[in-house]
């Protein structure tokens, strides 16, 4: 029986409009056989979470270039906890200085992919860390 | 980014060089190539300062006008921005280029819930005229040109700039501001959009019309191929999209009964310098020439100065890498060289720490010194258009011209730029190019030093410009005090009048100036437009 494809929501939270990275990763995940839903720009954290629930995704990926990744991720993880969505894999990409990576991981963000990460690393990480592998 | 694809072969170290715009580079060029492309000195080049301005807009190039350097500056509070402005001016910078934070760019006040965590982060927070009064204190606004990097609410910020200048006692006829004011490129490539495409373009028409009558030294629009290139398009597409966008704005104003000749001379361009050196130089030379020619052919513009492709050619941030960040100082120097060989009038560089953050003081100063070394030490001012006549450069310039025209034709076929952006056609094309490029980079088909080749070495941690949470608190406090102390009745009246003008297709600019002068906030003015115009929805592009 064919397994269900991995479903990923790629989201651009906050006011930052730089979406080259998000779109490029969306292309790459799709080419790797995943189903990708891209939210578009200027999303609030609650709207991202509700789209994740509606679309029943396995992965939520945030792309953040503005430097506001710490406050945004903190907000997201609170809501994830409240909504009991801890089974979803949460990953973040963008302009992320290395000193912030442990802070994000402590919050429960499993994967952090600073700009320039290879597609193959992102794809392998998602495959290894989702239940529907 | 933006280099060529090199395919290796054992006989020749490089078998094939294909530039990003799709042009193949031969191992050697001769007079035969000039014949092949039909090169003609008088038709294709002309003397410097003569139509079609391929070589230079002015007969003496940098010998009569040194270039203007305009590093992107502005962060945190207006007080800090003011200090940085003064510092850069004292070091010899001749123009200012103001960075605004994201809430300001998106038309939200600092106390808006959507602004949380973003106030003062990537630029200066501006809520009202009070902030401009602080930011521009003790700066001679009649002597310095100011770029305002803002788009969706550029009309508001231009009115704000006029208001601060008048408040300081300058005449509006003597100030020189260049708001970026290019909403189509925001929708395609930078993402700071608010309103739907048509009313957004109308606001740009309003600023152009108003500047033509009231602000003769202002450049109301800076058409940005730059950001579309940053988003992934090729150099040829960058120029063709920029021109098609400019035509959309021209058409909006022409439809109001004006002649292009009367306003197009105040247009400026913001174009990108990175990638292959030769392709860059050929791109700018071809662009100057095509712009002049197309304005003549399409809009019958005859006045020589109105045919100038003026603007800022700036070093692209996408070229900068997070890996081995000091290499970016070297990259910046080569981009500046490319800009100089291309005859850039005004220029700016992304600083070496730009892949992480807005530039630190040290990094911004290194960028400024880079330009000064080129002009004052190395001899870039000695003669105009030094590469002219090169078999290679002239052939490539002709080939780039053809590529740019091809790309313009594709946009015309889908109904022009407004339609191509509204339907998501351009966004799809740019995203596809970005993906293709990224794949080549990861497969090692294009080289990025320190990223996919010569990666040995220590990744330095750069000193970062830290975000300070206190900025937001200060800014919100100031805003609350303002709302208590200003004449709220006058503010309400001014906002009502603005709403009426926006609804009645009247030019909104005089009403925005009235709003600014009684201390209406950016958020209040932007919300008037939100109510009247609605908000833009992204078309699905996947």
Interface residues (C-beta under 8 A of the other chain):
Chain A: X12 X14 X15 X16 X17 X18 X19 X20 X23 X24 X26 X27 X28 X30 X36 X38 X40 X41 X42 X44 X66 X67 X68 X71 X72 X95 X97 X98 X99 X114 X115 X116 X118 X119 X120
Chain B: X102 X103 X105 X106 X108 X114 X115 X116 X117 X118 X121 X122 X186 X190 X191 X192 X193 X230 X231 X232 X321 X322 X323 X355 X356 X357 X431 X432 X434 X435 X438 X439 X442 X451 X461 X464 X467 X538 X541 X542
